[in-house]
Amino acid sequence: MALSKTVTAIISNQTISAASSSPSTGIDLSGSVDFGIGYQLTFSGTATLGARIDLYADPGGNSITFTVGTHADPCDAGDVALDAGSQVQGFFQMQRAAKYVKAVIVNLDTGQSITAASLWAIVQSP
């Protein structure tokens, strides 16, 4: 059985202000057997904290365009270590139990923005 991987940009070249976040477009995992998030973020040279990528699920599995609620809890997360003044990139393996998910980049720094922030959904299916 051959597996295919689909890579989709879900956040492209965004600026995430200090102590704020940016949600992605929705991701359909209904036919997936594996799932991950690729990231690329640029930290300010004076940043003191990194970032986190939270994964949220539509609890009812009803819509790919669901809204992440203010009091919603992430179903998975990955920490991006600070490398002040540098562009960092990497990949997180994420859980795939939900039908629809959204990723949210959270800037943990209270004084500096993250620039050129991009995320990619990598969905593997049969």
N, C-alpha and C positions, 0 to 999 in steps of 0.2 A: 504494500500500500504506500503510495507516494503522498507526502504531506506538502502543503504549500504554505508559504509565509507571505502575508500581506502587510506592508509597511505604509502607514497613513499618518501624515502630519496632523496633529490635533491641537497644537499651539505653535505658531510661527513667529519668531522674531519679536516677542513682546517685551515690554519693560514692566517689571513688577516693582511697584513703589515699596518703600520701607514699611515693614510690618503689615503688608497686605498680601493678597493672593490673587491668582488668576485661574479660572476653570477652563478646561478643554471642551472641545465638542464631544458629543457622545460616541461611545464605542460599542458596537454590537458583538457580543461574545457568544451568541446563541449556537453557533456551529464550531466553536473553538475547542482545541485540545490542549492548547498552551497559549500563554499571553505574557507579554512584557512591555515595559515602557523604556524607550530610549530618551535620553535628555542631553541638552547642551545649554549651559548657563554661563554668563559672564559676571563675575563679582567685581565690585569696586575695589580699588587699591586700599581704601580705608575701611572696608567692611570688617565687622568683628564676629558675625554669625553667618552660618550657611543657610541652607534651604531644606525643605521637606516636600516630597511629592506624596500627596494623599490620594487614595483611590476611593471613590464613593459609588454606591450601587443604587439603582432605582429599586426600592424595596418591593414594589408590586410587579416589576418586570414589564411595565406597560408601555414605556416610551423611551426612545433613544435621546429625546430632547428634555428629559426630566430636569428639574431645578434642584441643585444641592441646597438643602435647607440650612438655616443658621445653626440649628442644633443637631444637624446630622453627624453621625459618627462615621469615620472612614472604615472601610472593610480591609484595607491594607495600606501600607505606607513605606516609604524609603527615605533615609536621610542622605542629603548631599553635603559632604564636608566642604567647609570653606577653604578656598585657595585664593586669598585676597589678590586682586589685580589680574586674575587669570580666568580664561575660559575653561570650564570643566565639562567633561562629557562622560556618559556612562550608560548603564542599563540596569534595570531592576526587573527581576522575575516577579510577577504579580499573580494573585489568586484570580481564578476565572469562574467562580461559582455563579455569579450573577449574570443575567441576560444582557443588561445594559449597564455600563459604567462610565464615569467621567473622572479624569485626573485633575488635580488642583495643585499648582505650584504655590507653596507658601514661603514667603520671604521672612526668615526669622530675624533678620537684622532690623533694628528700630531706627537706624539713621541713614542707610544707604540703599539705593535701588539695585536690583539685578537687571542687567540689560541683555539683549539678544537671547532671550529665553525661548527655547523650542522644545517640544515634546513630540515623540512619535509612538504610535501604538503599533506593536508588532504582534499580529494575531496569526497563530498557526492553526490550520484546519486540514481535515482529511480531503 
